């Protein structure tokens, strides 16, 4: 599957301890934070890889469920309007679930890519440190708290 191919490179990079130590030293930290360690970066990368596996499985299941709903949507020509509306709502919910899972998978793969390219922990808006605590809680973050708040106010 193409999804696994796209993550093999970052996983390979994060598997090498010396490379991981080199990358960890590049990641910026906020005032008062200790520098990233290879162990901390490995923990984040391992979490991301586990998330990719879980999300890939969830996406396959959701895609199968959606396919079943779409395949069966023409059945039941005698259904009343309530049944048709309920079926349409169920399909819409599955579409939303599939799209959300795809988005989360893409964000997770991107976070792993950012580790391997040395751009992890750097805010994509202002270029400052995102913050270790923020990234350890939500490793997909690409913006520091200040830039994220500014974005949400718009």
Beta strands, then each sheet from edge to edge (+ up, - down):
end
